[in-house]
Amino acid sequence: MKKQFLFLSVITATLSLTGCGDSDTPDAAPDTGNQPGGVVIRSEKQNFRVDTLATGLTSPWGVAFLPDGRILITEKAGQIRIVQNGRLLTDQIRGVPAVYTNGQGGLLDIVLHPDYARNGWIYLTYSKAGAGGGGTVLARVKLEGNTLTSLQELYAAQPLNNAGVHFGSRIAFDGKGYVYLSTGDRGTPQNAQNLSNSWGKIIRLREDGQIPPDNPFVNTPNARPEIWSYGHRNVQGLFYDRGRDRLWAHEHGPRGGDEINLVRRGLNYGWPLITYGVNYDGTPVSGASQGDGLEQPVRYWVPSIAPSGLAVVSGNLYPQWQGNLLVGALVGTHLARVELNGDAFAREEKLLNNIGRVRAVVQSPDGHIYLSTEGTGLLVKLVPVL
């Protein structure tokens, strides 16, 4: 039960550090009854316990699972850490590309190709320096032992600038030969409405980085042909639900107005023309929350939870969460479970309050849900309990 006690001690420490700045309390009192593994979290629809696999991580960002059982975790400063047999190794992955560590920039997402067993490709996003500042890059690599090889830079968002905010970025595969990449507006809201740049967009590419000829703006003058959707502020959650053929995204609002969106071809998601948030000084962004030709979010949060990491639950391990969206919360320091009615928002449950700034939410190939957290520096596994 050592790992469960470690988890509870981190929760206790976090509560004392935050001072519980609002009236929220943890979702359920710990129950150390006769359930296997010790502490059981009794949520509304699915009981589970939390297995802490790693502590001491520094700004962990992405999480990926190798077929040999190793778990790879990116750290924003440019490291890839390894968890093996439930233990964080001192050895790290070598050969990581140099990253532009400016503010929110650094080494970001990591995702294995859907056919990794055959082709061995691992996809990364990171910020890279260049003339004019830095920008978000999508690349793919192979792994030989503990060393990255065969680096191919597939896409670089343009133009570069010196801003230290809103790089995005998440990676999602649709299983049909395409890869999606999210970006942010780089702190200039008007970028999101400008089709001549890469910022505030969701990008669609072939898996080798080529631009698909059926992308919506291929034949639009002065538009970047890689754009799939636009009008996004800073998308840090992206998930392709292959079972229902849906691309889901969530993005940060300013002060309030975080959104979950169902992303469709060529649509405009409104930032900064419409938003349910306001500027950080309390002044209006646009004064509007709806507009002709601008998509409404499926769900929005006021106040902000600062969403990061997104998964749609599938498989048989969490039967009562099937099809739910799991959203990490940075400012909220919790996991949000969002139920849908078709494609519409139905209700939400807050889980694991004060666990830390939840950065990544990932479902492993064997069906378990994992979270990485900033501040508390954890990698945890949610183990379902009957």
PyMOL commands that set and color helices and strands:
alter all, ss='L'
color gray80, all
select helices_A, chain A and resi 2-18+116-119+189-193+319-321
alter helices_A, ss='H'
color red, helices_A
select strands_A, chain A and resi 41-42+47-54+60-65+71-75+79-84+87-92+107-112+122-130+133-144+147-156+171-173+178-182+201-206+227-230+235-241+246-251+258-263+299-301+307-312+325-329+334-341+344-351+357-363+369-374+379-384
alter strands_A, ss='S'
color yellow, strands_A
deselect
rebuild
show_as cartoon
